[in-house]
Amino acid sequence: MAIGIDPTVDFAFKRLLGSPEHWRVTLHFLNAVLGGSPRITEVTILNPFLEKDFEEDKLSVLDVLARDEYGQQLNVEMQTSLPAGMSQRLTYYTSSLYVAQLTQGQDYPTLRPAINICVLDALMFPRLPELHLDFRLRERSHGVTLTDDLQIHTIELPKYVRPDHNEKITNGIEKWAYFLRFAASSTVTEIAARLGDEEFIEAAGVLEMIAKTPNERTLYDARLKFQRDETARLSQAKLEGKLEGKLEGEQIGKIRLLQQLLGISESPDMDLDKMGLASLETLAADLQSQLRERG
């Protein structure tokens, strides 16, 4: 029987990677993304999974904040949609993670890398084929690295293509992409056979526990509904924005034609672009009224 719990729902995602009792799963994920250089062997979850977080806060997207034995500050989050300003948001949170380390009396050399890992169930960079993108501060012309202290990693799940059933998955990030995309429709036995690593069996067990525990299943279902509603809201907003943009373009065209017929100066593009649909419609109606009076 399939597990039936989607690990991309933030409740399940944080239960998987933000539970101190499942630190092996967190370590496996971090080493897969960061390449194991240096390999992380210890991790401390700084904001561990708490059910009350989900009971009291229905809106925020909950992330996983951790620190490894090298002092690296690690933030892991799951995004099922692309909110406005996503690039700036990732930059802001990574920088905040870095700056927060420096307290009064400390020197800059004490700063440790701040690493933000964002798993996306959406396409942020559709023109780039890579599943995993690694952003750092480098010189543009020569590629010289200024510092590796600020890192932003993105994993865009829609780019992952499941291999044939007989093909073994060996790449760590691809294993996690497979798990995050297909665990809900798989059995624990299928996951064990396909991915092999004990950490994925443990991770599948976490999802099964959510499915079988009434309170956790209720919280999971509530978060799933919220994410679906939010996705629908964003989709509707985009559709309405496209429609409004089309209508604004039609009104601007109408205004220009009326101004030409009236023999008056055409409004500058900048002025018309700043006007909303209602203002454009009012201006067009006024120009049309002037044309009727002349007729």
C-alpha angles and dihedrals in degrees: 000000000000117000093237096203118113110220091204090070102099093233091059093037093057092042087056100045103020102053115102090210089061096047091135090064090050092049092049092052094047094049091047092054099038095043096241094271100154094011112232114229101166131042133177118204105221096189103031123198112279123177091215089064088067095040094052101034115049098168114044122090104236118222135189118250118193145158126213131209091271091059093250112156110226129193121184123185140170121221121187093182139027111250119197115280095021094155092050091045093054091046092049096050094045091050091047090052089053098045094046090067094066111084128176112296096021124117128226094252088067091066114110127203118284111213126189118193114191119188109200128198086195138059115265095164104026094169093059115077097203117111092209124042123189117201122194140153108277136157109259102225103037103024092235111161115237092188141334090210092102115053131168117187123189126192112191106199097195088067092063115102115198111234125229116289092253094051115097117225110227106161112095097220092046089052090055092045089053092049095047093047102039109022092096092059095040135079122234089249091054092049092049092050094046102040103024100193115119090228091067091051088053090047091050088051090056090055091048089051090055090050093051100041110083097210094046092045089053092051091045092051091049092053091045090053091048092051092048091049091048092049090050091048093052092047091051091048090053091049091049091047092052091048092048090048090052092049091047090052090051092050092048090052090049091049092052092050092049092048090051091050090049091048094233130132115280116244114254116259091240092057094049093045090056093054121091125228094266093052092047091051090050092050092048091050091050092050091047090051090052090051092051091051091053090049 
